[in-house]
């Protein structure tokens, strides 16, 4: 685990959760996404998955299918972290960032 990831991961709502729950299929993904609701590091988590093109699991409240769709819609984005932090600042960071 990298230093950058470990710094945010230590504060994640899913820290200590069963990884099988976070890498679930179909309806179980909704339970995994619920863990992300209100997570203080949701932006960091999602940006890591998008920037790193992580193919599996729920990250930052998005499934792999949702992330792939977002990446297809916005192929020009060089840094998802910058985009998500900008959106979070503009929206007050209380809701899921709207980046689509």
ZAMARGU-4260 file (C-alpha; in steps of 0.2 Angstrom, whole numbers, plus 5000, padded with zeros to 4 digits):
<rodrens>
0) 5000/5000/5000 | 5007/5017/4995 | 5009/5031/5008 | 4996/5042/4999 | 4983/5028/5000
5) 4987/5023/5018 | 4984/5041/5023 | 4966/5041/5017 | 4962/5023/5019 | 4965/5024/5038
10) 4950/5036/5039 | 4939/5026/5027 | 4921/5020/5033 | 4925/5003/5025 | 4942/5000/5035
15) 4941/4984/5043 | 4926/4978/5033 | 4926/4961/5024 | 4933/4964/5007 | 4921/4951/5000
20) 4907/4963/5004 | 4916/4977/4994 | 4920/4966/4979 | 4902/4959/4978 | 4891/4956/4963
25) 4874/4962/4958 | 4862/4967/4972 | 4875/4965/4985 | 4884/4980/4977 | 4871/4991/4984
30) 4875/4986/5002 | 4893/4989/4998 | 4889/5006/4991 | 4879/5010/5007 | 4895/5009/5017
35) 4902/5023/5006 | 4888/5035/5011 | 4895/5048/5022 | 4912/5042/5021 | 4925/5056/5025
40) 4937/5050/5011 | 4925/5045/4998 | 4933/5058/4985 | 4950/5051/4988 | 4944/5033/4986
45) 4934/5036/4970 | 4948/5046/4962 | 4961/5032/4966 | 4950/5020/4957 | 4946/5031/4942
50) 4964/5037/4940 | 4971/5019/4943 | 4958/5012/4932 | 4953/4999/4945 | 4942/4986/4937
55) 4934/4978/4952 | 4924/4982/4968 | 4915/4997/4975 | 4926/5012/4977 | 4920/5029/4983
60) 4902/5023/4981 | 4903/5018/4963 | 4903/5000/4955 | 4915/4995/4942 | 4901/4997/4929
65) 4898/5015/4934 | 4916/5019/4934 | 4918/5012/4917 | 4904/5022/4910 | 4910/5038/4918
70) 4928/5035/4911 | 4920/5033/4893 | 4910/5049/4895 | 4925/5059/4901 | 4940/5052/4892
75) 4949/5068/4893 | 4951/5069/4912 | 4969/5068/4917 | 4966/5069/4936 | 4950/5063/4943
80) 4956/5069/4960 | 4957/5087/4954 | 4939/5085/4946 | 4931/5077/4961 | 4939/5089/4974
85) 4933/5104/4963 | 4916/5097/4962 | 4916/5093/4981 | 4921/5111/4985 | 4907/5118/4973
90) 4894/5107/4980 | 4898/5107/4999 | 4905/5090/4999 | 4890/5082/5007 | 4883/5073/4992
95) 4890/5061/4980 | 4900/5071/4967 | 4891/5074/4951 | 4904/5072/4938 | 4895/5064/4923
</rodrens>
